[in-house]
């Protein structure tokens, strides 16, 4: 895995129509951050492995990353942590008979 998901998340923009709806006071699903994460996860097919990878990275700079990459990864990890209950697929852990 690489830092490409964190970079994609940083570059991801929600559609202008949705931003305008929030500005006019219409709350569609949840907060703007929640909407961004859900749309991003749906578009990029975030898996449990992706979530686990970013959640288990140390919050310090890795040898192969720049300071900016570390900051992007940190913001992405925080967003994943905040919304993991909505993103994580717990059905893979259900007992199978």
C-alpha positions in Angstrom: 0.0 0.0 0.0 1.1 3.5 -0.6 -0.1 7.0 0.4 -2.2 7.3 -2.8 -5.5 7.1 -0.9 -4.5 9.9 1.4 -3.5 12.0 -1.6 -6.8 11.2 -3.4 -8.8 12.2 -0.3 -6.9 15.5 -0.1 -7.7 16.2 -3.7 -11.3 14.9 -3.6 -14.0 17.6 -4.0 -17.6 17.0 -3.4 -19.9 18.2 -6.2 -20.8 21.9 -6.2 -24.5 21.2 -6.0 -24.0 19.5 -2.6 -21.8 22.3 -1.3 -24.4 24.8 -2.3 -27.2 22.8 -0.6 -25.1 22.9 2.7 -24.5 26.6 2.3 -28.2 27.2 1.9 -28.9 25.3 5.1 -30.0 21.9 3.7 -28.3 19.1 5.5 -28.5 16.1 3.2 -26.9 13.2 5.1 -24.8 14.5 7.9 -22.0 17.0 8.2 -20.0 18.1 5.2 -17.0 16.1 6.3 -19.2 13.0 6.7 -20.6 13.5 3.2 -17.1 13.9 1.8 -15.8 10.7 3.4 -18.9 8.7 2.3 -18.7 9.9 -1.3 -14.9 9.3 -1.4 -15.2 5.8 0.1 -17.9 4.9 -2.4 -16.0 6.2 -5.4 -12.7 4.6 -4.4 -14.1 1.4 -3.0 -12.4 1.6 0.4 -12.0 -1.8 2.0 -11.4 -3.0 5.5 -7.7 -3.6 4.6 -7.4 0.1 3.5 -8.9 1.2 6.8 -6.7 -1.1 8.9 -3.6 0.0 7.0 -4.2 3.7 7.7 -5.4 3.2 11.2 -2.4 1.2 12.2 0.3 3.6 10.8 2.2 5.4 13.5 1.4 9.1 13.7 5.1 10.0 13.1 6.8 10.6 9.8 7.9 7.4 8.0 11.2 7.1 6.3 9.8 7.2 2.8 7.5 10.2 3.1 7.7 13.9 3.1 6.3 16.2 5.8 3.4 17.1 3.5 2.6 13.4 2.9 2.7 12.8 6.6 0.2 15.6 7.2 -2.1 14.3 4.5 -1.9 10.8 5.8 -2.7 12.1 9.3 -5.8 14.0 8.2 -7.0 11.0 6.2 -6.4 8.7 9.2 -8.3 11.0 11.5 -11.3 11.1 9.1 -11.2 7.3 8.9 -11.1 7.0 12.7 -14.0 9.4 13.0 -16.2 7.6 10.4 -14.9 4.0 10.6 -18.2 2.8 12.2 -20.0 3.7 9.0 -17.2 2.5 6.6 -16.0 -0.8 8.2 -17.6 -3.9 6.8 -18.3 -6.0 10.0 -20.2 -8.7 8.0 -16.9 -10.4 7.2 -16.6 -11.3 10.9 -20.0 -12.8 11.3 -19.9 -16.4 12.4 -20.5 -18.7 9.4 -22.1 -22.1 9.9 
